[in-house]
Every structure is written in C-alpha cells, then in structure tokens.
Amino acid sequence: MSNSGRSYFGIVLTIVGLVAITAGVIIFISFAGSRKAITDMALQLQAQVTQNVQNKLSSFVELPHALNEINSICILQNPESLNDLEIFGERMLRQLKAFESIQNMAVGLEEQGNFIGSGRTADGVFTLAIRDKMNDSTYRVFELDAHGQKVGLMHELPDYDARERPWYKTAVQAGEATWSPIYIWASGRSMGLTAVLPIFDDQVSLVGVHQTASSLEFVSEYLQGVAQGRASQVFLLEPDGLLVATSAREDVVQSSEGGLERIHGTVSSDQLTRQASIYLEGYLGYESGFEQPINFTLNIQGQRYYVSAAPLTEMRGLDWILVTSISEAEIMSDINNAQRATLGIVLAATLASIIAGALIARKLASSNQQLQTANADKDRLFTIIAHDLKSPLAGISGSTEMLSKEIDVFSKNEIQTLCKQLHVNSSNTLDLLNDLLQWARMSQEGVDYSPKSLNLNELVNTMLAAPMDVAGKKDISIGVDIPQDLRVMIDVPMIKTVLRNLLFNAIKFTPRRGRIMIIAGQDGRHAVISVKDNGIGMDQEIMSSVFSVEKKKWQIGTEGEKGTGLGLILCKQFIEQHGGKIWVQSEPDQGTTVSFTLPLA
C-alpha cells in the first residue's frame, strides 16, 4: 500500500475513534453532571438577570434627574414662566405623558412656598396639583380629562407649604441633585421617593426645588414588568430590611393607627420574600453594607429557588439591595431539553462522521499545502496591518506629545494647526483600517473584487494627506504628475492600500530633502502608474525577493526605519487581482521606481 493510502486510512481511523470517544464523553458528562450543570446555569442566569434588572433600574432612576435638569434650565432662562403656575403645570403634563416610567413632576418655590405639579394615578388618570399663595394656602389636586382640562377636585390639604416638605428640605440640605428619603406624600394615601434638584439663580439665591417622584406602588409595578422572563421574583430592600418595591403582588406599605407605615421584608406576606429577607438579616445583620453579590438557595413548598442579593451601585445615592430569584424547575426544563437534544445530536453526528470520514480524510490529505498557504496569508495580514498603521499613528503620537509637553509655547493658531493635522492623520488612519478590514473580510470569502470607474488623479490626491505628513518630517516632497482625465477600472480599497504601501516605502528609503513622484500614463488598454524616488535604491539580490516571503536580504530605512517586508507582497496580490502586473527598477544610490498597470475605464 502506498504512503498516501496508509495516510488516508490512518486519518479515517483517527477521525472515527476521536468522534466515538468524544461522543461517549459528552453523553457521560451530560447525564452525570446534571447537578453541577444546574448550579452553573443558575449562577449564569442569576448574573444575567441581576445585570438586566440593574441596567433597567439605572435608566429608571436616571430619567427623573435628567428631567429635573431640563426643567430647571428652562426656569432659569425664562423665570417669568412661573408667573402662571397652571401654564407651567401644562408643560409638566406633556412631559409626563411622554415618559411612562415617571409618576409625578413638580416644582416648589422658595418665594411663598408655592407648588405646581402634574401626576398620574395607578389607573392612568392624569392630575394637576397646585398651591398658589395668591389665592390661599390650600394644596389641591384636580383630575384632568384627555385634553388636560380640570374635571373635578380629588382632594385638598390646608396650610400647605412646599418649603416644609421632606423632599424640599432634602434638596436644600444637599445643595445638589439627590434622592429624598422615602416619605408619606401630601395626599396621605401613598409613600414614595423623589429625585430633587435645588435651583439657584446667578446670585446663588435659591429659586426653588424641582422634583420628579414615584410612589413605592409605582416602583413595584415597574419591577413586575422588569421581572418578566427568567426571573421568578424581584424585590428591593433598604439596608435596614424595609421593603422598597417587589414584583410579587403585595403591598409594601400598610395602614396603621399613626397613618401609613412600611413593611419589613421579614414579615412580608410573600413566603419567598420573607424567607430571603430572614436569610439576609442573619447573614448581613443589616448593619454594614456588602460589595459582592450573595448567592444562596431556598426551599419553599418543595420547590428549590436560587436567590441572589446584590448591592445596587451608581444609583445617584440610593442605597438599595436588589434580590432576584430563579426556580430550579425553570432551569431543569432547559437542561432536560438540552440533554435530549444533545443525545440526538451526538448520535447523529457520530453516524455522519463515520460516513463522511473517508471524504474528509481524502480532503485533508490533499490540502496540506493549501492550509500552509492560508496560514501564511493570515500571518501576512496581521503584519501588514501593523505596517500600514505605524507611520500615520507615529505622526499622531508626535503631535500629541508636543501638545502634552509644550502646549504653553504654542500660539492658538499653532495649536489649531496641530489639531487639524491630528484630525487628518486620524481620519486617514481610520480609512486605512477600514480598507484593511474590508480586505480581510473579502479574503475570508475568496477576495470579492468589486471594480468601478474612477478618476485616478482624484483618487491619488484624496489619500495623500497621511503620506505627506510623514514625508514632511523628513523634508521630503511628494509630487503628482497624472493626467486630469485618466480614468481606471479599480477596486478602490485595494488600490488605496497599494498606493499607501508604495509611498510609505519610498519615504522610508529616501533621505532628508529627497523627492518622490507619482507618475501615470497610458499604454494601450492599460494605465501605467509609477512611484519614483531618489533614495538609496537596492541591489539585485534585494530586488530578486521583494515580492517573496522568503527574503534573501533585508534593507533598513535612511533613519533606521524597519519594515515587515510584506507590503509589496500584498501590492502584488491586489494588482494581479486587477489583471495587471507590478515590477521594480532600481540601482544602489540611484533611487527606486515601482510601476504597475491597471485596466482603463
């Protein structure tokens, strides 16, 4: 039997053996590791659910502060808008209708303690609340119709002064945007918390406080929407164990002889909330905070739950604990389905692998050289990217270094000039990166050649900024001698990459105060383009391998610049893709001319 035959059957047996062993291991692990799989999946899902809820809550708590900022700016820019409080309330009503996660918006004024605000009830009715000292000191809440008109008085509170409310005092004391503590609302029917922002005029005198509020019931309704999906239940606690909100359908406040009071998690009517709160009270003591999530399990009525408690961060000062839970039944459903699917897939894959083994082995045996070539192309691409990006990024680095170390010695015009250079270099570097990444994507699909008709003179001038910036550092001039009406049929990213490589190579091997020319002409059905320099040139030994990976001899630039030696290889590939050819003419100390042909349009 020939060596190729023995290799063929050896590969077949190896593939079949490996597939059979892998299939057995997968099946064993799949069925033997169910408990570990449940725990691992629970931890993964718990982290995903916690992060998802945190992200949504971050948006929930940031929006009120953003609205406070917007309205406070409007008040300072147009203070007379507060002369008619009801008209200002209409503005708030329009904002309230635009953001469903906001329940109430209002502003309390330092002068006379007046108040104007808009809100929405649990059943979606919009309201207007007002206290205007010009009339009396009573706080009144009116129901509004679909057009924003008052249709009836809902309730009222005499002797109201916005300046005495907890949210107003919190803002004044903080002197900046913050959250109020949870407090009983003026209506006496709800408890909630408020994002507040004190408003100061140009003389740093307090004008008033803008607030955007949500009741605890409203936050619970928001959590019910957030908890849809994997999470069995979500609730929020304060460090002392008091419930803030919950996705379970239970109240977090209750009536007592002294009015409304909040419910502690350890006495919650929901069994999961109660047991989780009891665990956390024993674990944390509700005395000191914690930084990392706490994961534990609970057994409730024969059902196992995976629970995670995590401190909420970056919440504008809110100190809350987020508790999420996932039932084991939910996880087991996925695992059982996955095990059945795994068994079916493994058996089918094993049979298919045995049948296809011979074909695969034959393919592998005959494609070794192709794989080596593909690996060389991959390595070449990575090196070319570094090669092409190095020069423009060096210009950016040099300019930023001058600005960072010697900015005081530059005039405004000089700084502006440097910034313009930075912009040009960074823009061209981005273009270069996009071109190379596009080439990489095309290479994966066999190089998608997409030529179009283009004016060669215009193309060259659009990509000269970065090379000229690098050349300028060596006092090298770059000239262009291309007919204005010369049109070629080219793939633009490919030819831009070719020109960039040739120009940067010419700059590298040209001494200071040298000259580089880009020349083009017509020869039959092709355009001939040349990049010519008066640099150090090269001998025949170097010229013989400029288009080969196997370099016989390397050459260093006039100022010690090093290259990858792969730039011209990439150029050759792109030119040949266009049906053209590329060649080099050079002699030591006589400069170098690299020429290539492109099809005319």
For each residue, the residues with C-beta under 8 A, 3 or more apart:
1: 5 6
2: 5 6
3: 6 7
4: 7 8 365
5: 1 2 8 9
6: 1 2 3 9 10
7: 3 4 10 11 365
8: 4 5 11 12 358 361 362 365
9: 5 6 12 13 361
10: 6 7 13 14
11: 7 8 14 15 357 360 361 364 365
12: 8 9 15 16 357 358 361
13: 9 10 16 17
14: 10 11 17 18
15: 11 12 18 19 353 357 360 361
16: 12 13 19 20 353 354 357
17: 13 14 20 21
18: 14 15 21 22
19: 15 16 22 23 349 350 353 354 357
20: 16 17 23 24 350
21: 17 18 24 25
22: 18 19 25 26
23: 19 20 26 27 346 347 349 350
24: 20 21 27 28
25: 21 22 28 29
26: 22 23 29 30 342 346
27: 23 24 30 31 342 343 346
28: 24 25 31 32
29: 25 26 32 33
30: 26 27 33 338 339 342 343
31: 27 28 34 339
32: 28 29
33: 29 30 36 37
34: 31 37 38 335 339
35: 38 39
36: 33 39 40
37: 33 34 40 41 335
38: 34 35 41 42 328 331 332 335
39: 35 36 42 43
40: 36 37 43 44
41: 37 38 44 45 331 334 335
42: 38 39 45 46 306 326 328 331
43: 39 40 46 47 295 306
44: 40 41 47 48
45: 41 42 48 49 230 306 326 331
46: 42 43 49 50 293 295 306 308 324 326
47: 43 44 50 51 293 308
48: 44 45 51 52 230
49: 45 46 52 53 229 230 231 234 308 324 326
50: 46 47 53 54 293 308 310 322 324
51: 47 48 54 55
52: 48 49 55 56 226
53: 49 50 56 57 223 226 227 231 234 322 324
54: 50 51 57 58 310 312 322
55: 51 52 58 59
56: 52 53 59 60 226
57: 53 54 60 61 226 312 315 322
58: 54 55 61 62 314 315
59: 55 56 62 63 101
60: 56 57 63 101 219 222
61: 57 58 64 65 179 195 315 316 318
62: 58 59 65 66 316
63: 59 60 66 67 99 101 102 212
64: 61 67 68 102 194 195 212 213 214
65: 61 62 68 69 177 195 197 212 316
66: 62 63 69 70
67: 63 64 70 71 95 99 102 105 212
68: 64 65 71 72 177 195 196 197 210 211 212
69: 65 66 72 73 177 197
70: 66 67 73 74
71: 67 68 74 75 91 92 95 105 107 210
72: 68 69 75 76 197 199 210
73: 69 70 76 77
74: 70 71 77 78 81 91
75: 71 72 78 79 81 82 107 199 207 208 210
76: 72 73 79 199 201 207
77: 73 74
78: 74 75 81
79: 75 76 82 201 207
80: 83
81: 74 75 78 84 87 88 91
82: 75 79 85 88 107 109 116
83: 80
84: 81 87 88
85: 82 88 89 114 116 130 132
86: 89 90 116 128 130
87: 81 84 90 91
88: 81 82 84 85 91 92 107 116
89: 85 86 92 93 116 117 118 128 130
90: 86 87 93 94 148
91: 71 74 81 87 88 94 95
92: 71 88 89 95 96 105 106 116 117 118
93: 89 90 96 97 118 126 128 144 148
94: 90 91 97 98
95: 67 71 91 92 98 99 102 105
96: 92 93 99 102 104 105 118 119 120 126
97: 93 94 126
98: 94 95
99: 63 67 95 96 102
100:
101: 59 60 63 214 222
102: 63 64 67 95 96 99 105 212 214
103: 119 120 192 213 214 215 218
104: 96 117 118 119 120 192 194 211 212 213 214 215
105: 67 71 92 95 96 102 117 118 119 211 212 213
106: 92 115 116 117 118 119 129 210 211 213
107: 71 75 82 88 115 116 117 199 208 209 210 211
108: 113 114 115 162 163 165 167 168 208 209 211
109: 82 112 113 114 115 162 207 208
110: 113 163 206 207 208
111: 114 208
112: 109 133
113: 108 109 110 131 133 160 161 162 163 164
114: 85 108 109 111 131 132 133 162
115: 106 107 108 109 129 130 131 139 160 162
116: 82 85 86 88 89 92 106 107 128 129 130 131 132
117: 89 92 104 105 106 107 128 129 130 211
118: 89 92 93 96 104 105 106 126 127 128 129
119: 96 103 104 105 106 126 127 129 141 213
120: 96 103 104 124 125 126 127
121: 124 125 126 127
122: 217 218 221
123:
124: 120 121
125: 120 121 143 144
126: 93 96 97 118 119 120 121 143 144 148
127: 118 119 120 121 141 142 143 144 154
128: 86 89 93 116 117 118 141 142 144 150
129: 106 115 116 117 118 119 139 140 141 142 186
130: 85 86 89 115 116 117 139 140 142
131: 113 114 115 116 137 138 139 140 160 161 162
132: 85 114 116 135 136
133: 112 113 114 136 137
134:
135: 132 138
136: 132 133
137: 131 133 158 159 160 161
138: 131 135 156 157 158 159 160
139: 115 129 130 131 156 157 158 160 186
140: 129 130 131 153 155 156
141: 119 127 128 129 153 154 155 156 187
142: 127 128 129 130 150 151 152 153 154
143: 125 126 127 150 151 152 153 154
144: 93 125 126 127 128 148 149 150 151
145: 148 149 151
146:
147:
148: 90 93 126 144 145
149: 144 145
150: 128 142 143 144
151: 142 143 144 145
152: 142 143
153: 140 141 142 143 156
154: 127 141 142 143
155: 140 141 187
156: 138 139 140 141 153
157: 138 139 160 186 187 188
158: 137 138 139
159: 137 138
160: 113 115 131 137 138 139 157 186
161: 113 131 137 164 165
162: 108 109 113 114 115 131 165 168 208 209
163: 108 110 113 168 169
164: 113 161 168 169
165: 108 161 162 168 169 186
166: 169 170 180 181 183
167: 108 170 171 180 183 194 196 209 211 213
168: 108 162 163 164 165 171 172 196 209 211
169: 163 164 165 166 172 173
170: 166 167 173 174 178 179 180 181 194 196
171: 167 168 174 178 180 196 197 198 209 211
172: 168 169 175 198 206 209
173: 169 170
174: 170 171 177 178 196 198
175: 172 198
176: 197 198
177: 65 68 69 174 195 196 197 316
178: 170 171 174 195 196 316 317
179: 61 170 193 194 195 196 316 317 318
180: 166 167 170 171 183 193 194 195 196 211
181: 166 170 193
182: 191 192 193 216 238 242 244 262
183: 166 167 180 191 192 193 194
184: 188 190 191 259 260
185: 188 189 190 191 192 213 215
186: 129 139 157 160 165
187: 141 155 157 190
188: 157 184 185 259 260
189: 185 260
190: 184 185 187 215 216 217 253 260
191: 182 183 184 185 215 216 253 260 262
192: 103 104 182 183 185 213 214 215 216 218 219
193: 179 180 181 182 183 213 214 216
194: 64 104 167 170 179 180 183 211 212 213
195: 61 64 65 68 177 178 179 180 211 212 213 316
196: 68 167 168 170 171 174 177 178 179 180 209 210 211
197: 65 68 69 72 171 176 177 209 210 211
198: 171 172 174 175 176 206 208 209
199: 72 75 76 107 206 207 208 209 210
200: 204 205 206 207
201: 76 79 204 205 207
202:
203:
204: 200 201
205: 200 201
206: 110 172 198 199 200
207: 75 76 79 109 110 199 200 201
208: 75 107 108 109 110 111 162 198 199
209: 107 108 162 167 168 171 172 196 197 198 199
210: 68 71 72 75 106 107 196 197 199
211: 68 104 105 106 107 108 117 167 168 171 180 194 195 196 197
212: 63 64 65 67 68 102 104 105 194 195
213: 64 103 104 105 106 119 167 185 192 193 194 195
214: 64 101 102 103 104 192 193 218 219 222
215: 103 104 185 190 191 192 218 219
216: 182 190 191 192 193 219 220 243 244 245 252 253 262
217: 122 190 220 221 251 252 253
218: 103 122 192 214 215 221 222
219: 60 192 214 215 216 222 223 236 244 245
220: 216 217 223 224 245 246 247 252
221: 122 217 218 224 225
222: 60 101 214 218 219 225 226 245
223: 53 219 220 226 227 234 235 236 245 246 247
224: 220 221 227 228 247 249
225: 221 222 228
226: 52 53 56 57 222 223 231 234 247
227: 53 223 224 231 232 233 234 247
228: 224 225 231
229: 49
230: 45 48 49 326 330
231: 49 53 226 227 228 234 247 324 325 326
232: 227 272 305 325 326 327 330
233: 227 246 247 248 270 272 273 324 325
234: 49 53 223 226 227 231 246 247 322 323 324 325
235: 223 243 244 245 246 247 248 265 273 276 323
236: 219 223 243 244 245 246 312 320 321 322 323
237: 241 242 243 244 265 277 280 320 321 323
238: 182 241 242 244 319 320 321
239: 286 289 319 321
240: 286
241: 237 238 264 265 266 277 280 281 286
242: 182 237 238 262 263 264 265
243: 216 235 236 237 246 252 262 263 264 265 268 273
244: 182 216 219 235 236 237 238 252 320
245: 216 219 220 222 223 235 236 252
246: 220 223 233 234 235 236 243 250 252 268 270 273
247: 220 223 224 226 227 231 233 234 235
248: 233 235 268 270 272 273
249: 224
250: 246 268 269 270 273
251: 217 254 263
252: 216 217 220 243 244 245 246 262 263
253: 190 191 216 217 260 261 262 263
254: 251 260 261 262 263
255: 259 260 261
256: 259 260 261
257:
258: 261
259: 184 188 255 256
260: 184 188 189 190 191 253 254 255 256
261: 253 254 255 256 258
262: 182 191 216 242 243 252 253 254
263: 242 243 251 252 253 254 267 268
264: 241 242 243 267 268 277
265: 235 237 241 242 243 268 273 274 276 277 280 281
266: 241 274 277 278 281
267: 263 264 274
268: 243 246 248 250 263 264 265 273 274 277
269: 250 274
270: 233 246 248 250 273 274
271: 274 275 300 301
272: 232 233 248 275 276 298 300 305 307 325
273: 233 235 243 246 248 250 265 268 270 276 277 323
274: 265 266 267 268 269 270 271 277 278
275: 271 272 278 279 298 300
276: 235 265 272 273 279 280 298 307 309 323 325
277: 237 241 264 265 266 268 273 274 280 281
278: 266 274 275 281 282
279: 275 276 282 283 296 298 307
280: 237 241 265 276 277 283 284 286 294 309 321 323
281: 241 265 266 277 278 284 285 286
282: 278 279 285
283: 279 280 294 296
284: 280 281 287 288 290 294
285: 281 282 288
286: 239 240 241 280 281
287: 284
288: 284 285
289: 239 311 319
290: 284 294 311
291: 311
292:
293: 46 47 50 308 309 310
294: 280 283 284 290 308 309 310
295: 43 46 306 307 308
296: 279 283 307
297: 304 305 306 307
298: 272 275 276 279 304 305 307 325
299: 302 303 304 305
300: 271 272 275 303 305
301: 271
302: 299
303: 299 300 327 328 329
304: 297 298 299 327 328
305: 232 272 297 298 299 300 325 326 327 328
306: 42 43 45 46 295 297 325 326 327 328 331
307: 272 276 279 295 296 297 298 323 324 325
308: 46 47 49 50 293 294 295 323 324 325
309: 276 280 293 294 321 322 323
310: 50 54 293 294 321 322 324
311: 289 290 291 320 321 322
312: 54 57 236 315 318 319 320 321 322
313:
314: 58
315: 57 58 61 312 318 319 320
316: 61 62 65 177 178 179 195
317: 178 179
318: 61 179 312 315
319: 238 239 289 312 315
320: 236 237 238 244 311 312 315
321: 236 237 238 239 280 309 310 311 312
322: 50 53 54 57 234 236 309 310 311 312
323: 234 235 236 237 273 276 280 307 308 309
324: 46 49 50 53 231 233 234 307 308 310
325: 231 232 233 234 272 276 298 305 306 307 308
326: 42 45 46 49 230 231 232 305 306 330 331
327: 232 303 304 305 306 330 331
328: 38 42 303 304 305 306 331 332
329: 303 332 333
330: 230 232 326 327 333 334
331: 38 41 42 45 306 326 327 328 334 335
332: 38 328 329 335 336
333: 329 330 336 337
334: 41 330 331 337 338
335: 34 37 38 41 331 332 338 339
336: 332 333 339 340
337: 333 334 340 341
338: 30 334 335 341 342
339: 30 31 34 335 336 342 343
340: 336 337 343 344
341: 337 338 344 345
342: 26 27 30 338 339 345 346
343: 27 30 339 340 346 347
344: 340 341 347 348
345: 341 342 348 349
346: 23 26 27 342 343 349 350
347: 23 343 344 350 351
348: 344 345 351 352
349: 19 23 345 346 352 353
350: 19 20 23 346 347 353 354
351: 347 348 354 355
352: 348 349 355 356
353: 15 16 19 349 350 356 357
354: 16 19 350 351 357
355: 351 352
356: 352 353 359 360
357: 11 12 15 16 19 353 354 360 361
358: 8 12 361 362
359: 356 362 363
360: 11 15 356 357 363 364
361: 8 9 11 12 15 357 358 364 365
362: 8 358 359 365 366
363: 359 360 366 367
364: 11 360 361 367 368
365: 4 7 8 11 361 362 368
366: 362 363
367: 363 364 370 371
368: 364 365 371 372
369: 372 373
370: 367 373 374
371: 367 368 374 375
372: 368 369 375 376
373: 369 370 376 377
374: 370 371 377 378
375: 371 372 378 379
376: 372 373 379 380 549
377: 373 374 380 381 443
378: 374 375 381 382
379: 375 376 382 383
380: 376 377 383 384 549 566 569 570
381: 377 378 384 385 436 439 440 443
382: 378 379 385 386
383: 379 380 386 387 564 566
384: 380 381 387 388 436 564 566 567 570
385: 381 382 388 389 433 436
386: 382 383 389 390 564
387: 383 384 390 501 563 564 566 567
388: 384 385 391 432 436 497 500 501 504 567
389: 385 386 392 393 429 432 433
390: 386 387 393 394
391: 388 394 395 466 467 470 504 507
392: 389 395 396 425 428 429 432 466 469 470
393: 389 390 396 397 425 429
394: 390 391 397 398 470
395: 391 392 398 399 421 425 466 469 470 473
396: 392 393 399 400 422 425 426 429
397: 393 394 400 401
398: 394 395 401 402 473
399: 395 396 402 403 418 421 422 425
400: 396 397 403 404 422
401: 397 398 404 405
402: 398 399 405 406 410 418
403: 399 400 406 407 410 415 418
404: 400 401 407
405: 401 402
406: 402 403 409 410
407: 403 404 410 415
408:
409: 406
410: 402 403 406 407 414 415 418
411: 414 415
412: 415 416
413: 416 417
414: 410 411 417 418
415: 403 407 410 411 412 418 419
416: 412 413 419 420
417: 413 414 420 421
418: 399 402 403 410 414 415 421 422
419: 415 416 422 423
420: 416 417 423 424
421: 395 399 417 418 424 425 469
422: 396 399 400 418 419 425 426
423: 419 420 426 427
424: 420 421 427 428 465 466 469
425: 392 393 395 396 399 421 422 428 429 465 466 469
426: 396 422 423 429 430
427: 423 424 430 431 465
428: 392 424 425 431 432 463 465 466
429: 389 392 393 396 425 426 432 433 466
430: 426 427 433 434
431: 427 428 434 435 463 496
432: 388 389 392 428 429 435 436 466 496 497 500
433: 385 389 429 430 436 437
434: 430 431 437 438 493
435: 431 432 438 439 493 496 497
436: 381 384 385 388 432 433 439 440 497
437: 433 434 440 441
438: 434 435 441 442 493
439: 381 435 436 442 443 447 493 494 497
440: 381 436 437 443 444
441: 437 438 444 445
442: 438 439 445 446 447 448 449
443: 377 381 439 440 446 447
444: 440 441
445: 441 442 448
446: 442 443
447: 439 442 443 577
448: 442 445
449: 442 491 494 577 578
450: 491
451: 489 490 491 578 599
452: 489 490 491 492
453: 487 488 489 601
454: 458 459 487 488 489 490 492 601
455: 458 459 484 485 486 487
456: 459 460 482 486 487 488 520 527 529 598
457: 460 461 480 482 483 484 486 520
458: 454 455 461 462
459: 454 455 456 462 463 490 492 495 496
460: 456 457 463 464 480 482 499 518
461: 457 458 464 480
462: 458 459
463: 428 431 459 460 466 467 496 499 500
464: 460 461 467 468 478 480 503
465: 424 425 427 428 468 469
466: 391 392 395 424 425 428 429 432 463 469 470 500
467: 391 463 464 470 471 478 500 503 504 507
468: 464 465 471 472 478
469: 392 395 421 424 425 465 466 472 473
470: 391 392 394 395 466 467 473 474 504 507
471: 467 468 474 476 477 478 503 507 516
472: 468 469 475 476
473: 395 398 469 470
474: 470 471 507 510 511 512 513 514 558 559
475: 472 512 513
476: 471 472 507 510 512 513 514 515 516
477: 471 514 515 516
478: 464 467 468 471 503 515 516 517 518
479: 515 516 517 518
480: 457 460 461 464 517 518
481: 517 518 519 520
482: 456 457 460 486 518 519 520 529
483: 457 486 520 521 522
484: 455 457
485: 455
486: 455 456 457 482 483 520 522 527
487: 453 454 455 456 600 601
488: 453 454 456 495 527 598 599 600 601
489: 451 452 453 454 578 598 599 600 601
490: 451 452 454 459 494 495 578 598 599
491: 449 450 451 452 494 495 574 577 578
492: 452 454 459 495 496
493: 434 435 438 439 496 497
494: 439 449 490 491 497 498 574 577 578
495: 459 488 490 491 492 498 499 574 578 598
496: 431 432 435 459 463 492 493 499 500
497: 388 432 435 436 439 493 494 500 501 570 571 574
498: 494 495 501 502 570 571 574 575 596
499: 460 463 495 496 502 503 518 531
500: 388 432 463 466 467 496 497 503 504
501: 387 388 497 498 504 505 567 568 570 571
502: 498 499 505 506 531 571 594
503: 464 467 471 478 499 500 506 507 516 518 531
504: 388 391 467 470 500 501 507 508 567
505: 501 502 508 509 563 567 568 594
506: 502 503 509 510 516 531 532 533 535 592 594
507: 391 467 470 471 474 476 503 504 510 516
508: 504 505 557 558 561 563
509: 505 506 533 535 536 537 538 555 557 558 592
510: 474 476 506 507 514 515 516 533 534 535 536 558 591
511: 474 514 535 536 558
512: 474 475 476 558
513: 474 475 476
514: 474 476 477 510 511 533 534 535
515: 476 477 478 479 510 533 534
516: 471 476 477 478 479 503 506 507 510 531 532 533
517: 478 479 480 481 530 531 532 533
518: 460 478 479 480 481 482 499 503 529 530 531 532
519: 481 482 529 530 532
520: 456 457 481 482 483 486 527 528 529 530
521: 483 527 528
522: 483 486 526 527 528 600
523: 526 527 528 597
524:
525: 599 600
526: 522 523 580 597 598 599 600
527: 456 486 488 520 521 522 523 597 598 599 600
528: 520 521 522 523 595 596 597
529: 456 482 518 519 520 595 596 597 598
530: 517 518 519 520 593 594 595
531: 499 502 503 506 516 517 518 593 594 595
532: 506 516 517 518 519 591 592 593
533: 506 509 510 514 515 516 517 591 592 593
534: 510 514 515 591
535: 506 509 510 511 514 558 591 592
536: 509 510 511 555 558 588 589
537: 509 586 587 588 589 590 591 592
538: 509 542 543 546 555 584 586 587 588 592
539: 542 543 587 588
540: 543 544
541: 544 545 552 553
542: 538 539 545 546 552 553 555
543: 538 539 540 546 584 586
544: 540 541 552
545: 541 542 548 550 551 552 553
546: 538 542 543 568 584
547: 568 569 572 582
548: 545 551 569
549: 376 380 565 566 569
550: 545
551: 545 548 554 565
552: 541 542 544 545
553: 541 542 545
554: 551 565
555: 509 536 538 542
556: 560 561 562
557: 508 509 560 561 562 563
558: 474 508 509 510 511 512 535 536 561
559: 474
560: 556 557
561: 508 556 557 558
562: 556 557
563: 387 505 508 557 567
564: 383 384 386 387 567
565: 549 551 554 568 569
566: 380 383 384 387 549 569 570
567: 384 387 388 501 504 505 563 564 570 571
568: 501 505 546 547 565 571 572 582 584 594
569: 380 547 548 549 565 566 572 573
570: 380 384 497 498 501 566 567 573 574
571: 497 498 501 502 567 568 574 575 582 596
572: 547 568 569 575 576 582
573: 569 570 576 577
574: 491 494 495 497 498 570 571 577 578
575: 498 571 572 578 580 581 582 596 597 598
576: 572 573 579 580 581 582
577: 447 449 491 494 573 574
578: 449 451 489 490 491 494 495 574 575 598 599
579: 576 599
580: 526 575 576 596 597 598 599
581: 575 576 596 597
582: 547 568 571 572 575 576 594 595 596 597
583: 594 595 596
584: 538 543 546 568 592 593 594 595
585: 592 593 594 595
586: 537 538 543 590 591 592 593
587: 537 538 539 590 591
588: 536 537 538 539
589: 536 537
590: 537 586 587
591: 510 532 533 534 535 537 586 587
592: 506 509 532 533 535 537 538 584 585 586
593: 530 531 532 533 584 585 586
594: 502 505 506 530 531 568 582 583 584 585
595: 528 529 530 531 582 583 584 585
596: 498 528 529 571 575 580 581 582 583
597: 523 526 527 528 529 575 580 581 582
598: 456 488 489 490 495 526 527 529 575 578 580
599: 451 488 489 490 525 526 527 578 579 580
600: 487 488 489 522 525 526 527
601: 453 454 487 488 489
